[in-house]
């Protein structure tokens, strides 16, 4: 006698409503997958806003407008420069981070906004994580200048005087924890000098007092410094640059003098960032257009007239550069005892 075993048959029965939802969800996903690619195909279909987190007329603004002019041809749309100054660059950077991630709002990024401000301002701590680095486009040297009444015009003469008169030479910086502050503090530490660092509320007041001789020394980026160097109101004695600037062929670099750390710290860069979540194809389109714009002959010529150069870096390394310089600058700020406010 054979025993018959009945094996239950399991039938998957989907509720008609659930089936309808599943079908609609699948269709939505099928549509969403190529959405980013399709967006990039038509991007840009209208003008792109480039937020500059500093006032008009400064180095960042000058570079932004030169790059914007180039990108009008490489991107095929107008690039509208929008200055949103305030809080050391934080307000403009926040505006970019909070913008729709559609490629129509991008921002200028600098050493200060990406690698110093997050450790200087509490409200800026989370900003780098809300931004996608697009491209590092331009490098710019810093130049150290003295007032003529100090009576020195070479690096050696300045260092000798600073060591002979400790604490008597004062240097202007745009504020506590700013790049200028880091430059002078690192100069003191490396050269064993005792320059008195005087923080101001912004680069404008600092430069005004340097021009008036109220302070004897000021490091500054070359574009904003050149008019005062050409007029003879300030005398350059050393620059932070990969090579001597054509505008200052007789001024040595820290690199050639053997102070590579000071040289690297003083080389500013200017790049572009986009809101986090901007589709990768659009990021790529922006990157290609921006890099191509920076290397247009007319753009390179205009950059050189203000002492800047188009960057030749591998753009895939831009995020790593930001991370590395952030670590370095945080260590410098910690050493100076500068706390976020």
URUR-V408916 format. One record per helix or strand of 3 or more residues. SS is the DSSP state (2 for helix, 1 for strand). FROM is the first residue (numbers start at 1). TO is the last residue. If there is no record, write none. Layout:
ss=SS from=FROM to=TO
ss=SS from=FROM to=TO
//
This chain:
ss=2 from=16 to=33
ss=2 from=35 to=42
ss=1 from=48 to=52
ss=2 from=59 to=75
ss=1 from=79 to=83
ss=2 from=87 to=97
ss=1 from=105 to=110
ss=2 from=111 to=115
ss=2 from=117 to=120
ss=2 from=122 to=124
ss=2 from=128 to=130
ss=1 from=131 to=140
ss=1 from=142 to=147
ss=2 from=148 to=150
ss=2 from=155 to=164
ss=1 from=170 to=173
ss=2 from=179 to=191
ss=1 from=196 to=199
ss=2 from=203 to=212
ss=1 from=217 to=221
ss=2 from=222 to=230
ss=1 from=234 to=240
ss=2 from=246 to=248
ss=2 from=254 to=257
ss=2 from=260 to=266
ss=1 from=268 to=275
ss=2 from=280 to=294
ss=2 from=297 to=305
ss=1 from=308 to=310
ss=2 from=315 to=336
//
